[in-house]
Amino acid sequence: MRNIVKVIGINVLVLVAGLVIAEMIFGNWLFGPDYRAMNIPRNTVRVFDVENLYAGGGAITYSRDEHGLRGEYDHVGGIGILTLGGSTTNQLYVDDDLTWQAALARHFSDAGETLSVVNAAVDGQSTLGHIAVFERWFPLIKGLKARYILVYAGINDVAVEGQEKYDLMRSPDPSRRLAEKIKNKSALYEMYKTVKGVLAAYNAHVVHGDSQRNGLDWMKWQPDDTQFAPPEAYMTRLEAYEDRLRRLTGKIRDFGAKAIFVTQPTADARVRDGWIWLPSGQDRAAAEGYFRLLDAFNRVTIRVCHDVGAICIDLARELSFEDGDFYDRVHNTGTGAGKIGAYLYRKLAGRL
């Protein structure tokens, strides 16, 4: 019996020693970038079944590489457009090949121009987080360069309070930060995460899509002035948002890139032939209130964009969406993302 225990003990020690050696060699304990407690998804491949989220969704693949970037590019020093934003830019439930970044890159390719469009968005992130990535994340990607930084912002800045856990890219809980440090360095955890993503993500619970906007009756909206005054209660937030956009522009310039600012749409409103349409009936008041609020932030985006000499694209006031383009109030389906990619190409072709 004693010999059996001894043999088991030796085997356990050998196994532990092997795991430690594997961690030292393949993990980031001694070498490689130190992501520490940042909650940037890296080395991730996840498969979601989104059939119940939007028609034609089926199984989609969401992946991020070793740097936390999404999309195809030859090397980190030769990126054409690097995109910043929150969940509407990240597009967790849209396939890698169907994101608006992928669609935009394909349009350039079809026109004979190679221009990589790479996604660096983080769910829940506002312009506070976009500023922080230049200080905490991007310096970890050795040699990272982009000709343009496209900022798709506004929605998360409407409620920027309470966003710290996303914008700081780390949890406020010390124990969670310690866990993130270990996970960001561990090769075994990376292996576990990959296997889990491939085998179990089909069963993932989809949390988006809680507010469908399909099948509604729409009526033309004729406000007294389409450049209406922003909500008084949000003036302080709007002023802070303007300041963050200017600071972000400085970060982009220091990074050696040119800024592109794009306004964000909502499924609560439709744009047709220059007119704004809102749902009729009981949905109208809530839709109008949200549109006015988001539009106030979009107007700040456009004003600051012109002031700082960036490329300004007013997608929210120009691009027309239909049923099937959104699966909730703000998130696009693959079809909607395709429309965004095609629209952005039309606005950027010949300007870059």
C-alpha positions in Angstrom: 0.0 0.0 0.0 2.8 2.4 0.9 4.5 1.7 -2.5 1.2 2.5 -4.3 0.9 5.8 -2.4 4.5 6.6 -3.2 4.0 5.9 -6.9 0.9 8.1 -7.0 2.7 10.8 -5.1 5.7 10.8 -7.6 3.3 10.8 -10.6 1.4 13.8 -9.1 4.7 15.7 -8.5 5.8 14.9 -12.1 2.5 16.1 -13.4 2.6 19.3 -11.4 6.2 19.9 -12.5 5.2 19.4 -16.1 2.4 21.9 -15.8 4.6 24.5 -14.2 7.2 24.0 -17.0 4.5 24.3 -19.6 3.2 27.5 -18.0 6.7 29.0 -17.9 7.3 28.2 -21.6 3.9 28.9 -23.2 2.4 31.3 -20.7 3.2 35.0 -20.3 4.8 34.8 -16.9 8.3 35.6 -18.0 8.0 36.8 -21.6 5.4 38.5 -23.8 3.1 41.4 -23.2 1.8 41.9 -19.7 -2.0 42.4 -19.9 -2.3 42.1 -16.2 -5.8 42.6 -15.0 -7.3 44.0 -18.3 -10.5 42.3 -19.4 -9.6 42.5 -23.1 -10.7 39.3 -24.8 -7.7 37.6 -26.4 -7.0 34.3 -28.2 -10.7 33.7 -28.3 -12.9 31.7 -30.7 -16.5 31.4 -29.7 -19.4 30.0 -31.6 -23.0 31.2 -31.0 -26.3 29.9 -32.3 -28.2 33.2 -32.8 -31.1 31.7 -34.7 -33.5 32.8 -32.0 -31.9 36.3 -31.9 -32.5 37.2 -35.6 -33.8 35.5 -38.7 -31.1 33.7 -40.7 -28.6 34.0 -37.9 -27.7 30.4 -37.3 -24.2 29.5 -36.0 -21.8 32.5 -36.0 -18.1 32.6 -35.1 -16.7 35.4 -33.0 -12.9 35.5 -32.7 -10.2 37.8 -31.3 -6.4 37.2 -31.8 -3.5 37.2 -29.4 -3.5 41.0 -29.3 -7.3 41.2 -28.7 -8.0 42.4 -32.2 -10.7 41.1 -34.5 -10.4 40.9 -38.3 -7.8 40.1 -40.9 -4.6 42.0 -41.4 -1.0 41.2 -42.5 0.8 42.7 -39.6 0.1 45.1 -36.7 2.3 47.8 -38.2 0.3 48.0 -41.5 -3.3 48.4 -40.4 -5.5 50.6 -42.6 -8.4 51.4 -40.4 -8.6 50.5 -36.7 -12.1 50.8 -35.2 -13.0 51.9 -31.7 -16.4 51.5 -30.1 -18.6 49.5 -27.8 -20.9 46.6 -28.5 -22.3 48.0 -31.7 -18.7 48.0 -33.0 -17.6 44.8 -31.4 -20.7 42.9 -32.8 -20.5 39.9 -30.5 -23.4 38.1 -32.2 -22.4 38.8 -35.9 -20.1 36.4 -37.7 -16.5 37.4 -38.3 -17.1 37.6 -42.0 -20.3 39.6 -41.7 -19.3 42.5 -39.4 -19.4 46.0 -40.9 -15.6 46.1 -40.7 -15.4 42.9 -42.9 -17.9 44.3 -45.3 -16.0 47.6 -45.6 -12.7 45.8 -46.3 -14.4 43.7 -49.0 -15.7 46.8 -50.7 -12.2 48.2 -50.9 -10.8 44.9 -52.1 -13.5 44.6 -54.8 -12.4 48.1 -56.0 -8.8 46.9 -56.3 -7.6 48.5 -53.1 -6.2 46.5 -50.2 -7.2 48.2 -46.9 -7.4 46.1 -43.7 -10.2 47.2 -41.3 -9.5 45.8 -37.8 -11.8 45.8 -34.8 -10.5 47.0 -31.4 -13.9 47.5 -29.8 -14.9 46.5 -26.3 -18.4 45.8 -25.2 -19.8 48.6 -23.0 -16.9 51.0 -23.6 -17.5 54.7 -24.0 -15.1 57.4 -25.1 -13.5 57.2 -21.6 -12.4 53.7 -22.6 -11.4 54.7 -26.1 -8.9 57.2 -24.5 -7.7 54.6 -22.1 -6.8 52.0 -24.8 -4.1 54.4 -26.0 -2.6 54.4 -22.5 -3.1 50.8 -21.4 -3.8 48.4 -24.2 -2.2 49.6 -27.5 1.3 50.1 -26.0 1.3 46.4 -25.3 1.0 45.6 -29.0 4.5 46.0 -30.2 4.7 48.0 -33.5 1.0 48.7 -33.7 0.2 51.3 -36.3 -2.9 52.4 -38.2 -3.4 55.0 -40.9 -6.9 55.8 -39.6 -8.8 55.4 -36.3 -12.5 55.1 -36.9 -14.6 56.0 -33.8 -18.2 54.7 -33.7 -19.2 56.4 -30.4 -22.2 58.0 -28.7 -24.5 55.3 -27.4 -22.5 54.3 -24.3 -21.7 58.0 -23.6 -25.4 58.7 -23.1 -25.0 56.8 -19.8 -21.3 57.1 -19.1 -21.8 56.9 -15.3 -21.5 53.4 -14.2 -19.3 52.4 -17.1 -16.0 52.3 -15.2 -15.7 48.5 -15.3 -15.7 48.7 -19.1 -13.8 51.9 -19.6 -11.0 51.1 -17.2 -10.8 47.6 -18.8 -10.6 46.0 -15.4 -12.9 45.0 -12.6 -13.3 47.2 -9.5 -13.2 44.0 -7.4 -9.6 43.3 -6.3 -10.1 39.6 -6.3 -11.4 39.7 -9.8 -8.4 41.8 -10.9 -6.1 39.1 -9.4 -8.0 36.4 -11.3 -7.7 38.4 -14.5 -3.9 38.8 -14.0 -3.6 35.0 -13.6 -5.8 34.3 -16.6 -4.0 36.7 -18.8 -0.7 35.0 -18.1 -1.7 31.4 -18.0 -1.3 29.1 -21.1 -3.5 26.4 -19.5 -6.3 28.9 -19.1 -6.0 29.9 -22.7 -6.3 26.2 -23.7 -9.3 25.8 -21.4 -10.9 28.9 -22.8 -10.4 27.8 -26.4 -11.8 24.3 -25.8 -14.7 25.8 -23.8 -15.5 28.3 -26.6 -15.5 25.7 -29.3 -17.5 23.0 -27.5 -19.8 24.9 -25.2 -20.5 28.2 -26.8 -23.4 26.7 -28.8 -25.3 26.6 -25.5 -24.4 30.2 -24.6 -27.3 32.3 -23.5 -27.9 35.3 -25.7 -28.5 38.4 -23.7 -28.9 40.9 -26.5 -32.2 41.3 -28.4 -34.4 42.4 -25.6 -36.2 45.1 -27.5 -37.2 44.2 -31.1 -38.2 47.0 -33.5 -39.6 45.0 -36.4 -43.1 45.0 -37.7 -44.0 48.5 -36.5 -46.0 51.1 -38.3 -43.9 54.2 -39.1 -45.0 57.9 -39.5 -43.1 60.8 -40.8 -41.9 63.1 -38.0 -42.0 66.8 -38.6 -40.5 68.6 -35.6 -40.3 72.4 -35.6 -36.6 72.3 -35.9 -34.5 69.2 -36.7 -31.6 70.8 -34.9 -33.6 70.8 -31.7 -32.0 71.7 -28.4 -30.5 68.8 -26.4 -32.2 67.7 -23.1 -31.4 70.2 -20.4 -30.7 67.4 -17.9 -27.9 66.1 -20.1 -26.0 69.3 -20.8 -23.3 68.4 -18.3 -22.8 65.0 -19.9 -22.8 66.5 -23.3 -20.1 69.0 -22.3 -18.0 66.2 -20.8 -18.5 64.1 -24.0 -17.3 67.0 -26.1 -14.2 67.3 -23.9 -13.5 63.5 -24.2 -13.8 63.7 -28.0 -11.2 66.4 -28.2 -8.9 64.5 -25.8 -9.4 61.3 -27.9 -8.5 63.2 -31.1 -5.3 64.2 -29.5 -4.5 60.6 -28.6 -5.3 59.5 -32.2 -2.9 62.2 -33.5 -0.2 61.2 -31.1 -0.7 57.6 -32.3 0.2 58.9 -35.8 -3.3 58.3 -37.3 -6.1 60.4 -38.7 -9.5 60.3 -36.9 -12.8 59.3 -38.5 -15.9 60.0 -36.5 -19.2 58.2 -37.3 -22.5 58.9 -35.6 -24.6 56.0 -34.3 -28.2 55.1 -35.3 -31.0 53.6 -33.3 -33.8 51.2 -34.4 -36.2 53.6 -32.7 -36.1 55.8 -35.8 -35.9 55.4 -39.6 -34.3 57.8 -42.1 -36.0 58.0 -45.5 -35.3 60.7 -48.2 -33.9 63.0 -45.6 -36.9 62.7 -43.3 -37.0 61.1 -39.8 -39.7 58.5 -39.2 -40.9 57.3 -35.8 -43.1 54.4 -34.8 -46.8 55.2 -34.5 -48.9 54.3 -31.5 -47.7 53.6 -28.0 -44.1 53.2 -29.0 -43.8 56.7 -30.4 -43.2 58.7 -27.2 -40.4 56.5 -26.0 -38.8 56.3 -29.4 -38.9 60.1 -29.8 -37.3 60.6 -26.4 -34.5 58.1 -27.1 -33.8 59.5 -30.6 -33.6 63.1 -29.3 -31.2 62.0 -26.6 -28.9 60.0 -28.9 -29.1 62.6 -31.6 -27.9 65.3 -29.1 -24.7 63.3 -28.6 -24.4 62.7 -32.4 -24.6 66.5 -33.0 -21.7 67.0 -30.6 -19.8 64.3 -32.4 -20.3 66.1 -35.8 -19.5 69.5 -34.4 -16.3 68.4 -32.7 -15.3 66.4 -35.7 -15.5 69.4 -38.0 -13.6 71.5 -35.4 -10.7 69.2 -35.2 -10.5 68.5 -38.9 -11.3 64.8 -38.8 -13.3 62.9 -41.4 -17.0 63.2 -40.4 -19.7 60.7 -41.3 -23.3 61.3 -40.1 -24.5 57.8 -40.5 -27.4 58.2 -38.1 -29.0 60.9 -40.2 -28.1 59.5 -43.6 -28.4 55.7 -43.7 -31.8 54.1 -44.1 -32.5 50.9 -42.3 -35.4 48.4 -42.6 -36.9 45.5 -40.6 -34.3 42.8 -40.1 -31.4 45.3 -39.9 -31.5 45.5 -36.1 -32.1 42.7 -33.5 -32.8 45.2 -30.7 -32.7 49.0 -30.2 -29.1 49.5 -31.1 -27.4 46.2 -32.3 -27.3 45.3 -36.0 -27.8 41.9 -37.6 -25.4 40.7 -40.2 -27.7 42.3 -42.8 -27.6 45.6 -41.1 -23.8 45.4 -40.6 -23.5 44.8 -44.4 -25.4 48.0 -45.1 -23.2 50.0 -42.7 -20.1 48.6 -44.4 -21.4 49.5 -47.9 -22.4 53.0 -46.7 -19.0 53.6 -45.1 -17.2 52.6 -48.2 -19.3 55.1 -50.3 -18.4 57.8 -47.8 -14.7 56.9 -47.6 -13.8 55.8 -51.2 -11.5 58.3 -52.7 -10.9 60.1 -49.4 -8.3 57.8 -47.8 
